[in-house]
């Protein structure tokens, strides 16, 4: 959680959205990470959305990025960072809207 927070420091949605992921292999990995995070053991769940965020920062944004940020927002709220949770929850919604990812609506909300 701390490493992800450091990676995101000073970045806004426009900076993150400036690069869109187009590598088919990475897109498949992102889909796998998101789906696996729903069905994996409880202690592994937080690791996968954080990995989605890290990969999105290095390889570009895709529809799965919104899920990663929505989950990250929930984690921040759980540790008491309500303003950060609001910021990254809004990030998730902005990414979903810009990517026109209506299929992710139920996982983001």
N, C-alpha and C positions, 0 to 999 in steps of 0.2 A: 504494500500500500504506500509506504513511504517513498520507494523508488519511483513509482508512478506519479506521485505528487510532485516530485522533483522534476521529472520529465515534462510535466505539463505546466510548470511554473512559467508565467509570462506569455503563454500562448493563448490566442483567442480562436474562435471558430473559423474565422476567415483564413488564418494561417494554416490551421489543420486541414481545412477544406481545399486549400490551394493545390494539393496533389491527390488525384484520384487513382486508386489501385486498378491496374489493368492486367496484371499477371494472373493468368488463369489458375496456376498452381497455388498462388497465395490466396486467391478468392476461395478455392476449394478448402484450403487450410482454415480460413476464417469461418466458413460454414461449419466445418467439422468442430472447431473450438466452441462455437455458439451452441450447436446441438448437443455436444458432449457435456457442456456445463449444466444442462438441464437434467441429465441422467447420471452424472458421475457421483461418487460418494460425497457426502456432505462436507468433509474437510478439504476436498479438492475444488469445490465450487468457486471460491473467490479467485483462484489462480488463473482460470481460463479467461474470464472477462478482462482481467488486468493484462494478460498476454495479448488479447485482441487490441487493446489500446496501444500497447507498445509496438505491435506490428503495424498498426495504422499510422503511427507517428513516423515509422521508418520506411514503409512501403506505400503509403497512401490510404485514403479513406474509401470504405465500401459500405454497403448497407449494414453489415454486421457491426460496424464501428458504433452505430447508435446504441445497439444492445450493450456493448462494452461500457459506454459512458453512462447509460441508465443504471447498470449494475454498480458501477463505481460511485455514482451519486448515492445510491442506497447504502453503500459501505461507509461513505463519509458521514451520512446522517447517523448511522449506527455508532460511530465514534464521537459524535457531538459536533461535527463541523457542518452546521446547518447552512451557512452561507455558501460553502464550497459545494455542498450537496445540491443546492438550488442552481448554482452556476452550471455544474456539469449535467444536471437533469435537463436544464434548458439547452445545453450543448446537444444532448441526445435528441431532443425534439427538433432542434435546428438541422442537425445532420439528416434525420429521418425526412424532414420536409424538403431539404435541398436535394437529397438523393431520390426523392419520390418513392420512398420505401414503405408503401402502404401495407405490405405483407408483414412488416415488423411492428405494426401498430399495437397489437395485443401484448407483445413482449416488452415494449418500451413503456407503455402506460401501466 
